[in-house]
Amino acid sequence: SSVINAENCERMYDYLLELEDLERMLLIVPAEDRSKIIDAKNEVADRMYSCFCITDSGSINEELLVHVLSTSKGKSMLARCITQLRSEHGRAILYHLLGNMATIIAHDRHHSQLPQLCVPLGTVIHSGTFNMMQVWLKSLLDGLSYYGDLAASLASVLKNDLGLSLVNDMIQRADKLMMISSITFELQAEWIRSLQQIYPYCMTLLGSLPPSKGLDQLRASLEKNKHLLWTPSMQ
């Protein structure tokens, strides 16, 4: 299994180099040749994405994704390729990454190389719909609940630069969409229930950690939503 994962990583890296070559070609070819380059780029991107998938089902191989994100080369590769993939493929990878966030953070403890993914994964989040914010936040919470102690596992996420950045991006994107889009009451209620699940843990943690830009951002977002998040149990 580890040999297959390593081989897949090498294949993905080769596809990444092809993608970056094609991206450079797009900048220099005449306008009439651009469509051919774009088609070639999409084909390579699809082949790269297929490396992340289980052959029979077409779903993301989570063991491989965790393996990719446990290596320096893999983290760099995903940071460089995620926005080059088709949007639905980038979103699928993000969903499974969030579901395995605690494991991914644990693997990165000695390297601190996950922050390079903040901007590219943030780009994926900020192109998503309101329903995607709910699905992604639920994936994160379901993954953390698996370990039994949601407070401790959520703390590990919020103490990590990438984890904190992704939570902030999801809340900010949802806030923006609630202002500019027509969101059904049912969807809003689901989102609020997910925020209520993390609100008390976040507020406790925010009181115990030294201030930072990311934590200040989270505090501001939660305070902004406080009227929605209040429940009788918070009295």
mmCIF file of the C-alpha atoms, coordinates in Angstrom:
data_MODEL
# 
_entry.id   MODEL 
# 
loop_
_atom_site.group_PDB 
_atom_site.id 
_atom_site.type_symbol 
_atom_site.label_atom_id 
_atom_site.label_alt_id 
_atom_site.label_comp_id 
_atom_site.label_asym_id 
_atom_site.label_entity_id 
_atom_site.label_seq_id 
_atom_site.pdbx_PDB_ins_code 
_atom_site.Cartn_x 
_atom_site.Cartn_y 
_atom_site.Cartn_z 
_atom_site.occupancy 
_atom_site.B_iso_or_equiv 
_atom_site.pdbx_formal_charge 
_atom_site.auth_seq_id 
_atom_site.auth_comp_id 
_atom_site.auth_asym_id 
_atom_site.auth_atom_id 
_atom_site.pdbx_PDB_model_num 
ATOM 1   C CA . SER A 1 1   ? 0.000   0.000  0.000   1.00 0.00 ? 1   SER A CA 1 
ATOM 2   C CA . SER A 1 2   ? 2.787   2.470  0.910   1.00 0.00 ? 2   SER A CA 1 
ATOM 3   C CA . VAL A 1 3   ? 4.654   1.560  -2.309  1.00 0.00 ? 3   VAL A CA 1 
ATOM 4   C CA . ILE A 1 4   ? 1.496   2.170  -4.388  1.00 0.00 ? 4   ILE A CA 1 
ATOM 5   C CA . ASN A 1 5   ? 0.958   5.505  -2.583  1.00 0.00 ? 5   ASN A CA 1 
ATOM 6   C CA . ALA A 1 6   ? 4.554   6.551  -3.309  1.00 0.00 ? 6   ALA A CA 1 
ATOM 7   C CA . GLU A 1 7   ? 4.187   5.586  -6.989  1.00 0.00 ? 7   GLU A CA 1 
ATOM 8   C CA . ASN A 1 8   ? 0.926   7.537  -7.228  1.00 0.00 ? 8   ASN A CA 1 
ATOM 9   C CA . CYS A 1 9   ? 2.610   10.598 -5.690  1.00 0.00 ? 9   CYS A CA 1 
ATOM 10  C CA . GLU A 1 10  ? 5.406   10.456 -8.276  1.00 0.00 ? 10  GLU A CA 1 
ATOM 11  C CA . ARG A 1 11  ? 2.873   10.126 -11.100 1.00 0.00 ? 11  ARG A CA 1 
ATOM 12  C CA . MET A 1 12  ? 0.912   13.097 -9.740  1.00 0.00 ? 12  MET A CA 1 
ATOM 13  C CA . TYR A 1 13  ? 4.066   15.173 -9.545  1.00 0.00 ? 13  TYR A CA 1 
ATOM 14  C CA . ASP A 1 14  ? 4.841   14.432 -13.202 1.00 0.00 ? 14  ASP A CA 1 
ATOM 15  C CA . TYR A 1 15  ? 1.313   15.560 -14.123 1.00 0.00 ? 15  TYR A CA 1 
ATOM 16  C CA . LEU A 1 16  ? 1.801   18.733 -12.084 1.00 0.00 ? 16  LEU A CA 1 
ATOM 17  C CA . LEU A 1 17  ? 4.948   19.605 -14.060 1.00 0.00 ? 17  LEU A CA 1 
ATOM 18  C CA . GLU A 1 18  ? 3.003   19.017 -17.299 1.00 0.00 ? 18  GLU A CA 1 
ATOM 19  C CA . LEU A 1 19  ? 0.205   21.282 -16.049 1.00 0.00 ? 19  LEU A CA 1 
ATOM 20  C CA . GLU A 1 20  ? 2.637   24.049 -15.192 1.00 0.00 ? 20  GLU A CA 1 
ATOM 21  C CA . ASP A 1 21  ? 4.326   23.751 -18.601 1.00 0.00 ? 21  ASP A CA 1 
ATOM 22  C CA . LEU A 1 22  ? 0.936   24.070 -20.329 1.00 0.00 ? 22  LEU A CA 1 
ATOM 23  C CA . GLU A 1 23  ? 0.049   27.040 -18.111 1.00 0.00 ? 23  GLU A CA 1 
ATOM 24  C CA . ARG A 1 24  ? 3.233   28.798 -19.248 1.00 0.00 ? 24  ARG A CA 1 
ATOM 25  C CA . MET A 1 25  ? 2.445   27.965 -22.881 1.00 0.00 ? 25  MET A CA 1 
ATOM 26  C CA . LEU A 1 26  ? -0.960  29.655 -22.515 1.00 0.00 ? 26  LEU A CA 1 
ATOM 27  C CA . LEU A 1 27  ? 0.849   32.928 -21.860 1.00 0.00 ? 27  LEU A CA 1 
ATOM 28  C CA . ILE A 1 28  ? 2.830   32.857 -25.094 1.00 0.00 ? 28  ILE A CA 1 
ATOM 29  C CA . VAL A 1 29  ? 0.772   31.055 -27.765 1.00 0.00 ? 29  VAL A CA 1 
ATOM 30  C CA . PRO A 1 30  ? -1.369  33.011 -30.264 1.00 0.00 ? 30  PRO A CA 1 
ATOM 31  C CA . ALA A 1 31  ? -5.042  33.407 -29.301 1.00 0.00 ? 31  ALA A CA 1 
ATOM 32  C CA . GLU A 1 32  ? -6.179  30.913 -31.971 1.00 0.00 ? 32  GLU A CA 1 
ATOM 33  C CA . ASP A 1 33  ? -4.071  28.131 -30.373 1.00 0.00 ? 33  ASP A CA 1 
ATOM 34  C CA . ARG A 1 34  ? -5.235  28.693 -26.802 1.00 0.00 ? 34  ARG A CA 1 
ATOM 35  C CA . SER A 1 35  ? -8.245  26.330 -26.962 1.00 0.00 ? 35  SER A CA 1 
ATOM 36  C CA . LYS A 1 36  ? -5.983  23.366 -27.853 1.00 0.00 ? 36  LYS A CA 1 
ATOM 37  C CA . ILE A 1 37  ? -3.710  24.125 -24.891 1.00 0.00 ? 37  ILE A CA 1 
ATOM 38  C CA . ILE A 1 38  ? -6.713  24.469 -22.553 1.00 0.00 ? 38  ILE A CA 1 
ATOM 39  C CA . ASP A 1 39  ? -8.066  21.100 -23.737 1.00 0.00 ? 39  ASP A CA 1 
ATOM 40  C CA . ALA A 1 40  ? -4.668  19.482 -23.187 1.00 0.00 ? 40  ALA A CA 1 
ATOM 41  C CA . LYS A 1 41  ? -4.439  21.081 -19.738 1.00 0.00 ? 41  LYS A CA 1 
ATOM 42  C CA . ASN A 1 42  ? -7.905  19.784 -18.743 1.00 0.00 ? 42  ASN A CA 1 
ATOM 43  C CA . GLU A 1 43  ? -6.929  16.299 -19.895 1.00 0.00 ? 43  GLU A CA 1 
ATOM 44  C CA . VAL A 1 44  ? -3.752  16.296 -17.793 1.00 0.00 ? 44  VAL A CA 1 
ATOM 45  C CA . ALA A 1 45  ? -5.654  17.747 -14.796 1.00 0.00 ? 45  ALA A CA 1 
ATOM 46  C CA . ASP A 1 46  ? -8.236  14.950 -15.066 1.00 0.00 ? 46  ASP A CA 1 
ATOM 47  C CA . ARG A 1 47  ? -5.485  12.325 -15.185 1.00 0.00 ? 47  ARG A CA 1 
ATOM 48  C CA . MET A 1 48  ? -3.901  13.886 -12.119 1.00 0.00 ? 48  MET A CA 1 
ATOM 49  C CA . TYR A 1 49  ? -7.208  13.879 -10.236 1.00 0.00 ? 49  TYR A CA 1 
ATOM 50  C CA . SER A 1 50  ? -7.797  10.227 -11.157 1.00 0.00 ? 50  SER A CA 1 
ATOM 51  C CA . CYS A 1 51  ? -4.589  9.388  -9.232  1.00 0.00 ? 51  CYS A CA 1 
ATOM 52  C CA . PHE A 1 52  ? -6.375  10.533 -6.050  1.00 0.00 ? 52  PHE A CA 1 
ATOM 53  C CA . CYS A 1 53  ? -9.300  8.189  -6.703  1.00 0.00 ? 53  CYS A CA 1 
ATOM 54  C CA . ILE A 1 54  ? -10.106 4.579  -5.959  1.00 0.00 ? 54  ILE A CA 1 
ATOM 55  C CA . THR A 1 55  ? -10.245 2.931  -9.388  1.00 0.00 ? 55  THR A CA 1 
ATOM 56  C CA . ASP A 1 56  ? -13.510 1.014  -8.962  1.00 0.00 ? 56  ASP A CA 1 
ATOM 57  C CA . SER A 1 57  ? -15.653 3.702  -7.311  1.00 0.00 ? 57  SER A CA 1 
ATOM 58  C CA . GLY A 1 58  ? -14.105 6.943  -8.564  1.00 0.00 ? 58  GLY A CA 1 
ATOM 59  C CA . SER A 1 59  ? -14.249 8.352  -5.006  1.00 0.00 ? 59  SER A CA 1 
ATOM 60  C CA . ILE A 1 60  ? -11.254 9.936  -3.274  1.00 0.00 ? 60  ILE A CA 1 
ATOM 61  C CA . ASN A 1 61  ? -8.759  7.505  -1.741  1.00 0.00 ? 61  ASN A CA 1 
ATOM 62  C CA . GLU A 1 62  ? -8.509  9.070  1.724   1.00 0.00 ? 62  GLU A CA 1 
ATOM 63  C CA . GLU A 1 63  ? -5.506  6.945  2.726   1.00 0.00 ? 63  GLU A CA 1 
ATOM 64  C CA . LEU A 1 64  ? -3.619  8.278  -0.302  1.00 0.00 ? 64  LEU A CA 1 
ATOM 65  C CA . LEU A 1 65  ? -4.699  11.872 0.384   1.00 0.00 ? 65  LEU A CA 1 
ATOM 66  C CA . VAL A 1 66  ? -3.421  11.626 3.971   1.00 0.00 ? 66  VAL A CA 1 
ATOM 67  C CA . HIS A 1 67  ? -0.185  10.093 2.658   1.00 0.00 ? 67  HIS A CA 1 
ATOM 68  C CA . VAL A 1 68  ? 0.267   12.939 0.124   1.00 0.00 ? 68  VAL A CA 1 
ATOM 69  C CA . LEU A 1 69  ? -0.228  15.490 2.906   1.00 0.00 ? 69  LEU A CA 1 
ATOM 70  C CA . SER A 1 70  ? 2.234   13.724 5.208   1.00 0.00 ? 70  SER A CA 1 
ATOM 71  C CA . THR A 1 71  ? 5.177   14.552 2.908   1.00 0.00 ? 71  THR A CA 1 
ATOM 72  C CA . SER A 1 72  ? 6.790   17.903 2.111   1.00 0.00 ? 72  SER A CA 1 
ATOM 73  C CA . LYS A 1 73  ? 6.635   17.211 -1.626  1.00 0.00 ? 73  LYS A CA 1 
ATOM 74  C CA . GLY A 1 74  ? 2.977   16.194 -1.414  1.00 0.00 ? 74  GLY A CA 1 
ATOM 75  C CA . LYS A 1 75  ? 1.907   19.345 0.430   1.00 0.00 ? 75  LYS A CA 1 
ATOM 76  C CA . SER A 1 76  ? 3.745   21.526 -2.079  1.00 0.00 ? 76  SER A CA 1 
ATOM 77  C CA . MET A 1 77  ? 2.226   19.559 -4.964  1.00 0.00 ? 77  MET A CA 1 
ATOM 78  C CA . LEU A 1 78  ? -1.346  19.897 -3.693  1.00 0.00 ? 78  LEU A CA 1 
ATOM 79  C CA . ALA A 1 79  ? -0.865  23.614 -3.012  1.00 0.00 ? 79  ALA A CA 1 
ATOM 80  C CA . ARG A 1 80  ? 0.289   24.094 -6.612  1.00 0.00 ? 80  ARG A CA 1 
ATOM 81  C CA . CYS A 1 81  ? -2.310  21.878 -8.313  1.00 0.00 ? 81  CYS A CA 1 
ATOM 82  C CA . ILE A 1 82  ? -5.601  22.288 -6.433  1.00 0.00 ? 82  ILE A CA 1 
ATOM 83  C CA . THR A 1 83  ? -6.714  25.412 -8.328  1.00 0.00 ? 83  THR A CA 1 
ATOM 84  C CA . GLN A 1 84  ? -5.563  23.895 -11.653 1.00 0.00 ? 84  GLN A CA 1 
ATOM 85  C CA . LEU A 1 85  ? -8.063  21.032 -11.356 1.00 0.00 ? 85  LEU A CA 1 
ATOM 86  C CA . ARG A 1 86  ? -11.695 21.205 -12.446 1.00 0.00 ? 86  ARG A CA 1 
ATOM 87  C CA . SER A 1 87  ? -13.639 23.045 -9.733  1.00 0.00 ? 87  SER A CA 1 
ATOM 88  C CA . GLU A 1 88  ? -15.672 19.950 -8.775  1.00 0.00 ? 88  GLU A CA 1 
ATOM 89  C CA . HIS A 1 89  ? -12.464 17.941 -8.373  1.00 0.00 ? 89  HIS A CA 1 
ATOM 90  C CA . GLY A 1 90  ? -10.832 20.576 -6.171  1.00 0.00 ? 90  GLY A CA 1 
ATOM 91  C CA . ARG A 1 91  ? -13.983 20.652 -4.038  1.00 0.00 ? 91  ARG A CA 1 
ATOM 92  C CA . ALA A 1 92  ? -14.011 16.859 -3.662  1.00 0.00 ? 92  ALA A CA 1 
ATOM 93  C CA . ILE A 1 93  ? -10.400 16.901 -2.431  1.00 0.00 ? 93  ILE A CA 1 
ATOM 94  C CA . LEU A 1 94  ? -11.221 19.703 0.033   1.00 0.00 ? 94  LEU A CA 1 
ATOM 95  C CA . TYR A 1 95  ? -14.206 17.738 1.403   1.00 0.00 ? 95  TYR A CA 1 
ATOM 96  C CA . HIS A 1 96  ? -12.072 14.677 2.168   1.00 0.00 ? 96  HIS A CA 1 
ATOM 97  C CA . LEU A 1 97  ? -9.170  16.779 3.449   1.00 0.00 ? 97  LEU A CA 1 
ATOM 98  C CA . LEU A 1 98  ? -11.516 18.405 5.997   1.00 0.00 ? 98  LEU A CA 1 
ATOM 99  C CA . GLY A 1 99  ? -12.852 15.004 7.036   1.00 0.00 ? 99  GLY A CA 1 
ATOM 100 C CA . ASN A 1 100 ? -9.288  13.879 7.829   1.00 0.00 ? 100 ASN A CA 1 
ATOM 101 C CA . MET A 1 101 ? -8.067  17.180 9.244   1.00 0.00 ? 101 MET A CA 1 
ATOM 102 C CA . ALA A 1 102 ? -7.001  15.870 12.675  1.00 0.00 ? 102 ALA A CA 1 
ATOM 103 C CA . THR A 1 103 ? -4.812  13.141 11.136  1.00 0.00 ? 103 THR A CA 1 
ATOM 104 C CA . ILE A 1 104 ? -3.325  15.537 8.567   1.00 0.00 ? 104 ILE A CA 1 
ATOM 105 C CA . ILE A 1 105 ? -2.438  18.046 11.302  1.00 0.00 ? 105 ILE A CA 1 
ATOM 106 C CA . ALA A 1 106 ? -0.892  15.298 13.461  1.00 0.00 ? 106 ALA A CA 1 
ATOM 107 C CA . HIS A 1 107 ? 1.371   14.259 10.548  1.00 0.00 ? 107 HIS A CA 1 
ATOM 108 C CA . ASP A 1 108 ? 2.489   17.888 10.056  1.00 0.00 ? 108 ASP A CA 1 
ATOM 109 C CA . ARG A 1 109 ? 3.377   18.651 13.661  1.00 0.00 ? 109 ARG A CA 1 
ATOM 110 C CA . HIS A 1 110 ? 7.157   18.640 13.157  1.00 0.00 ? 110 HIS A CA 1 
ATOM 111 C CA . HIS A 1 111 ? 7.193   20.349 9.758   1.00 0.00 ? 111 HIS A CA 1 
ATOM 112 C CA . SER A 1 112 ? 4.587   23.161 9.862   1.00 0.00 ? 112 SER A CA 1 
ATOM 113 C CA . GLN A 1 113 ? 4.250   23.095 6.073   1.00 0.00 ? 113 GLN A CA 1 
ATOM 114 C CA . LEU A 1 114 ? 0.441   23.019 5.868   1.00 0.00 ? 114 LEU A CA 1 
ATOM 115 C CA . PRO A 1 115 ? 0.075   26.842 5.792   1.00 0.00 ? 115 PRO A CA 1 
ATOM 116 C CA . GLN A 1 116 ? 1.146   26.888 2.108   1.00 0.00 ? 116 GLN A CA 1 
ATOM 117 C CA . LEU A 1 117 ? -2.308  25.378 1.423   1.00 0.00 ? 117 LEU A CA 1 
ATOM 118 C CA . CYS A 1 118 ? -4.215  28.282 3.069   1.00 0.00 ? 118 CYS A CA 1 
ATOM 119 C CA . VAL A 1 119 ? -4.490  30.459 -0.052  1.00 0.00 ? 119 VAL A CA 1 
ATOM 120 C CA . PRO A 1 120 ? -5.228  27.770 -2.684  1.00 0.00 ? 120 PRO A CA 1 
ATOM 121 C CA . LEU A 1 121 ? -7.800  25.980 -0.480  1.00 0.00 ? 121 LEU A CA 1 
ATOM 122 C CA . GLY A 1 122 ? -9.263  29.365 0.474   1.00 0.00 ? 122 GLY A CA 1 
ATOM 123 C CA . THR A 1 123 ? -9.740  30.033 -3.248  1.00 0.00 ? 123 THR A CA 1 
ATOM 124 C CA . VAL A 1 124 ? -11.706 26.763 -3.525  1.00 0.00 ? 124 VAL A CA 1 
ATOM 125 C CA . ILE A 1 125 ? -13.880 27.702 -0.523  1.00 0.00 ? 125 ILE A CA 1 
ATOM 126 C CA . HIS A 1 126 ? -14.629 31.217 -1.788  1.00 0.00 ? 126 HIS A CA 1 
ATOM 127 C CA . SER A 1 127 ? -15.937 29.806 -5.084  1.00 0.00 ? 127 SER A CA 1 
ATOM 128 C CA . GLY A 1 128 ? -18.360 27.488 -3.255  1.00 0.00 ? 128 GLY A CA 1 
ATOM 129 C CA . THR A 1 129 ? -22.108 27.718 -2.678  1.00 0.00 ? 129 THR A CA 1 
ATOM 130 C CA . PHE A 1 130 ? -23.809 28.097 0.706   1.00 0.00 ? 130 PHE A CA 1 
ATOM 131 C CA . ASN A 1 131 ? -24.746 24.412 0.690   1.00 0.00 ? 131 ASN A CA 1 
ATOM 132 C CA . MET A 1 132 ? -21.073 23.522 0.153   1.00 0.00 ? 132 MET A CA 1 
ATOM 133 C CA . MET A 1 133 ? -20.104 25.500 3.285   1.00 0.00 ? 133 MET A CA 1 
ATOM 134 C CA . GLN A 1 134 ? -22.550 23.391 5.289   1.00 0.00 ? 134 GLN A CA 1 
ATOM 135 C CA . VAL A 1 135 ? -21.350 20.124 3.718   1.00 0.00 ? 135 VAL A CA 1 
ATOM 136 C CA . TRP A 1 136 ? -17.676 21.036 4.263   1.00 0.00 ? 136 TRP A CA 1 
ATOM 137 C CA . LEU A 1 137 ? -18.121 22.181 7.868   1.00 0.00 ? 137 LEU A CA 1 
ATOM 138 C CA . LYS A 1 138 ? -20.109 18.995 8.599   1.00 0.00 ? 138 LYS A CA 1 
ATOM 139 C CA . SER A 1 139 ? -17.299 16.909 7.043   1.00 0.00 ? 139 SER A CA 1 
ATOM 140 C CA . LEU A 1 140 ? -14.815 18.615 9.384   1.00 0.00 ? 140 LEU A CA 1 
ATOM 141 C CA . LEU A 1 141 ? -17.012 18.104 12.468  1.00 0.00 ? 141 LEU A CA 1 
ATOM 142 C CA . ASP A 1 142 ? -17.862 14.481 11.607  1.00 0.00 ? 142 ASP A CA 1 
ATOM 143 C CA . GLY A 1 143 ? -14.162 13.736 11.166  1.00 0.00 ? 143 GLY A CA 1 
ATOM 144 C CA . LEU A 1 144 ? -13.295 15.374 14.506  1.00 0.00 ? 144 LEU A CA 1 
ATOM 145 C CA . SER A 1 145 ? -16.205 13.681 16.345  1.00 0.00 ? 145 SER A CA 1 
ATOM 146 C CA . TYR A 1 146 ? -14.805 10.313 15.285  1.00 0.00 ? 146 TYR A CA 1 
ATOM 147 C CA . TYR A 1 147 ? -12.100 10.769 17.931  1.00 0.00 ? 147 TYR A CA 1 
ATOM 148 C CA . GLY A 1 148 ? -14.724 11.131 20.684  1.00 0.00 ? 148 GLY A CA 1 
ATOM 149 C CA . ASP A 1 149 ? -13.494 14.370 22.243  1.00 0.00 ? 149 ASP A CA 1 
ATOM 150 C CA . LEU A 1 150 ? -14.732 17.159 19.956  1.00 0.00 ? 150 LEU A CA 1 
ATOM 151 C CA . ALA A 1 151 ? -13.365 19.905 22.223  1.00 0.00 ? 151 ALA A CA 1 
ATOM 152 C CA . ALA A 1 152 ? -9.787  18.558 22.106  1.00 0.00 ? 152 ALA A CA 1 
ATOM 153 C CA . SER A 1 153 ? -9.785  17.753 18.387  1.00 0.00 ? 153 SER A CA 1 
ATOM 154 C CA . LEU A 1 154 ? -11.365 21.121 17.491  1.00 0.00 ? 154 LEU A CA 1 
ATOM 155 C CA . ALA A 1 155 ? -8.697  22.823 19.615  1.00 0.00 ? 155 ALA A CA 1 
ATOM 156 C CA . SER A 1 156 ? -5.977  21.075 17.577  1.00 0.00 ? 156 SER A CA 1 
ATOM 157 C CA . VAL A 1 157 ? -7.579  22.408 14.369  1.00 0.00 ? 157 VAL A CA 1 
ATOM 158 C CA . LEU A 1 158 ? -7.929  25.989 15.616  1.00 0.00 ? 158 LEU A CA 1 
ATOM 159 C CA . LYS A 1 159 ? -4.348  26.008 16.918  1.00 0.00 ? 159 LYS A CA 1 
ATOM 160 C CA . ASN A 1 160 ? -3.151  25.028 13.434  1.00 0.00 ? 160 ASN A CA 1 
ATOM 161 C CA . ASP A 1 161 ? -2.721  27.808 10.843  1.00 0.00 ? 161 ASP A CA 1 
ATOM 162 C CA . LEU A 1 162 ? -4.371  25.846 8.036   1.00 0.00 ? 162 LEU A CA 1 
ATOM 163 C CA . GLY A 1 163 ? -7.230  24.550 10.194  1.00 0.00 ? 163 GLY A CA 1 
ATOM 164 C CA . LEU A 1 164 ? -8.003  28.025 11.530  1.00 0.00 ? 164 LEU A CA 1 
ATOM 165 C CA . SER A 1 165 ? -7.765  29.555 8.054   1.00 0.00 ? 165 SER A CA 1 
ATOM 166 C CA . LEU A 1 166 ? -10.234 27.053 6.558   1.00 0.00 ? 166 LEU A CA 1 
ATOM 167 C CA . VAL A 1 167 ? -12.769 27.501 9.384   1.00 0.00 ? 167 VAL A CA 1 
ATOM 168 C CA . ASN A 1 168 ? -12.527 31.286 8.992   1.00 0.00 ? 168 ASN A CA 1 
ATOM 169 C CA . ASP A 1 169 ? -12.919 31.046 5.210   1.00 0.00 ? 169 ASP A CA 1 
ATOM 170 C CA . MET A 1 170 ? -16.027 28.841 5.478   1.00 0.00 ? 170 MET A CA 1 
ATOM 171 C CA . ILE A 1 171 ? -17.723 31.152 8.000   1.00 0.00 ? 171 ILE A CA 1 
ATOM 172 C CA . GLN A 1 172 ? -16.853 34.294 6.017   1.00 0.00 ? 172 GLN A CA 1 
ATOM 173 C CA . ARG A 1 173 ? -18.066 32.769 2.743   1.00 0.00 ? 173 ARG A CA 1 
ATOM 174 C CA . ALA A 1 174 ? -21.352 31.658 4.364   1.00 0.00 ? 174 ALA A CA 1 
ATOM 175 C CA . ASP A 1 175 ? -21.842 35.138 5.875   1.00 0.00 ? 175 ASP A CA 1 
ATOM 176 C CA . LYS A 1 176 ? -21.310 36.758 2.491   1.00 0.00 ? 176 LYS A CA 1 
ATOM 177 C CA . LEU A 1 177 ? -23.697 34.379 0.710   1.00 0.00 ? 177 LEU A CA 1 
ATOM 178 C CA . MET A 1 178 ? -26.399 34.956 3.330   1.00 0.00 ? 178 MET A CA 1 
ATOM 179 C CA . MET A 1 179 ? -26.214 38.671 2.529   1.00 0.00 ? 179 MET A CA 1 
ATOM 180 C CA . ILE A 1 180 ? -26.219 38.421 -1.274  1.00 0.00 ? 180 ILE A CA 1 
ATOM 181 C CA . SER A 1 181 ? -28.132 35.203 -2.028  1.00 0.00 ? 181 SER A CA 1 
ATOM 182 C CA . SER A 1 182 ? -31.561 33.803 -1.398  1.00 0.00 ? 182 SER A CA 1 
ATOM 183 C CA . ILE A 1 183 ? -30.834 30.959 1.053   1.00 0.00 ? 183 ILE A CA 1 
ATOM 184 C CA . THR A 1 184 ? -33.675 28.675 2.144   1.00 0.00 ? 184 THR A CA 1 
ATOM 185 C CA . PHE A 1 185 ? -34.627 28.658 5.813   1.00 0.00 ? 185 PHE A CA 1 
ATOM 186 C CA . GLU A 1 186 ? -33.788 24.924 6.024   1.00 0.00 ? 186 GLU A CA 1 
ATOM 187 C CA . LEU A 1 187 ? -30.236 25.473 4.750   1.00 0.00 ? 187 LEU A CA 1 
ATOM 188 C CA . GLN A 1 188 ? -29.680 28.413 7.107   1.00 0.00 ? 188 GLN A CA 1 
ATOM 189 C CA . ALA A 1 189 ? -30.970 26.325 10.033  1.00 0.00 ? 189 ALA A CA 1 
ATOM 190 C CA . GLU A 1 190 ? -28.550 23.487 9.196   1.00 0.00 ? 190 GLU A CA 1 
ATOM 191 C CA . TRP A 1 191 ? -25.636 25.923 9.044   1.00 0.00 ? 191 TRP A CA 1 
ATOM 192 C CA . ILE A 1 192 ? -26.594 27.524 12.350  1.00 0.00 ? 192 ILE A CA 1 
ATOM 193 C CA . ARG A 1 193 ? -26.828 24.085 14.012  1.00 0.00 ? 193 ARG A CA 1 
ATOM 194 C CA . SER A 1 194 ? -23.262 23.329 12.873  1.00 0.00 ? 194 SER A CA 1 
ATOM 195 C CA . LEU A 1 195 ? -22.007 26.678 14.199  1.00 0.00 ? 195 LEU A CA 1 
ATOM 196 C CA . GLN A 1 196 ? -23.841 26.082 17.490  1.00 0.00 ? 196 GLN A CA 1 
ATOM 197 C CA . GLN A 1 197 ? -21.939 22.800 17.771  1.00 0.00 ? 197 GLN A CA 1 
ATOM 198 C CA . ILE A 1 198 ? -18.566 24.573 17.731  1.00 0.00 ? 198 ILE A CA 1 
ATOM 199 C CA . TYR A 1 199 ? -19.495 27.947 19.282  1.00 0.00 ? 199 TYR A CA 1 
ATOM 200 C CA . PRO A 1 200 ? -18.965 27.131 23.000  1.00 0.00 ? 200 PRO A CA 1 
ATOM 201 C CA . TYR A 1 201 ? -15.678 25.316 22.320  1.00 0.00 ? 201 TYR A CA 1 
ATOM 202 C CA . CYS A 1 202 ? -14.425 28.182 20.166  1.00 0.00 ? 202 CYS A CA 1 
ATOM 203 C CA . MET A 1 203 ? -15.290 30.837 22.756  1.00 0.00 ? 203 MET A CA 1 
ATOM 204 C CA . THR A 1 204 ? -13.564 28.862 25.528  1.00 0.00 ? 204 THR A CA 1 
ATOM 205 C CA . LEU A 1 205 ? -10.486 28.364 23.359  1.00 0.00 ? 205 LEU A CA 1 
ATOM 206 C CA . LEU A 1 206 ? -10.389 32.000 22.251  1.00 0.00 ? 206 LEU A CA 1 
ATOM 207 C CA . GLY A 1 207 ? -10.223 33.001 25.905  1.00 0.00 ? 207 GLY A CA 1 
ATOM 208 C CA . SER A 1 208 ? -7.187  30.812 26.559  1.00 0.00 ? 208 SER A CA 1 
ATOM 209 C CA . LEU A 1 209 ? -4.987  31.407 23.480  1.00 0.00 ? 209 LEU A CA 1 
ATOM 210 C CA . PRO A 1 210 ? -2.748  34.418 22.770  1.00 0.00 ? 210 PRO A CA 1 
ATOM 211 C CA . PRO A 1 211 ? -4.342  36.759 20.206  1.00 0.00 ? 211 PRO A CA 1 
ATOM 212 C CA . SER A 1 212 ? -3.508  36.388 16.518  1.00 0.00 ? 212 SER A CA 1 
ATOM 213 C CA . LYS A 1 213 ? -4.960  37.745 13.297  1.00 0.00 ? 213 LYS A CA 1 
ATOM 214 C CA . GLY A 1 214 ? -6.705  34.443 12.540  1.00 0.00 ? 214 GLY A CA 1 
ATOM 215 C CA . LEU A 1 215 ? -8.183  34.070 16.033  1.00 0.00 ? 215 LEU A CA 1 
ATOM 216 C CA . ASP A 1 216 ? -9.322  37.713 16.038  1.00 0.00 ? 216 ASP A CA 1 
ATOM 217 C CA . GLN A 1 217 ? -11.038 37.018 12.710  1.00 0.00 ? 217 GLN A CA 1 
ATOM 218 C CA . LEU A 1 218 ? -12.797 33.955 14.157  1.00 0.00 ? 218 LEU A CA 1 
ATOM 219 C CA . ARG A 1 219 ? -13.897 35.887 17.249  1.00 0.00 ? 219 ARG A CA 1 
ATOM 220 C CA . ALA A 1 220 ? -15.324 38.687 15.079  1.00 0.00 ? 220 ALA A CA 1 
ATOM 221 C CA . SER A 1 221 ? -17.205 36.192 12.868  1.00 0.00 ? 221 SER A CA 1 
ATOM 222 C CA . LEU A 1 222 ? -18.717 34.382 15.855  1.00 0.00 ? 222 LEU A CA 1 
ATOM 223 C CA . GLU A 1 223 ? -19.662 37.646 17.583  1.00 0.00 ? 223 GLU A CA 1 
ATOM 224 C CA . LYS A 1 224 ? -21.343 38.765 14.363  1.00 0.00 ? 224 LYS A CA 1 
ATOM 225 C CA . ASN A 1 225 ? -23.419 35.564 14.361  1.00 0.00 ? 225 ASN A CA 1 
ATOM 226 C CA . LYS A 1 226 ? -23.980 35.518 18.134  1.00 0.00 ? 226 LYS A CA 1 
ATOM 227 C CA . HIS A 1 227 ? -27.699 36.379 17.880  1.00 0.00 ? 227 HIS A CA 1 
ATOM 228 C CA . LEU A 1 228 ? -28.170 33.270 15.695  1.00 0.00 ? 228 LEU A CA 1 
ATOM 229 C CA . LEU A 1 229 ? -26.025 31.010 17.850  1.00 0.00 ? 229 LEU A CA 1 
ATOM 230 C CA . TRP A 1 230 ? -27.572 31.682 21.261  1.00 0.00 ? 230 TRP A CA 1 
ATOM 231 C CA . THR A 1 231 ? -29.419 28.694 22.706  1.00 0.00 ? 231 THR A CA 1 
ATOM 232 C CA . PRO A 1 232 ? -31.179 28.300 26.077  1.00 0.00 ? 232 PRO A CA 1 
ATOM 233 C CA . SER A 1 233 ? -28.319 26.048 27.285  1.00 0.00 ? 233 SER A CA 1 
ATOM 234 C CA . MET A 1 234 ? -25.977 29.064 27.079  1.00 0.00 ? 234 MET A CA 1 
ATOM 235 C CA . GLN A 1 235 ? -27.770 30.950 29.836  1.00 0.00 ? 235 GLN A CA 1 
# 
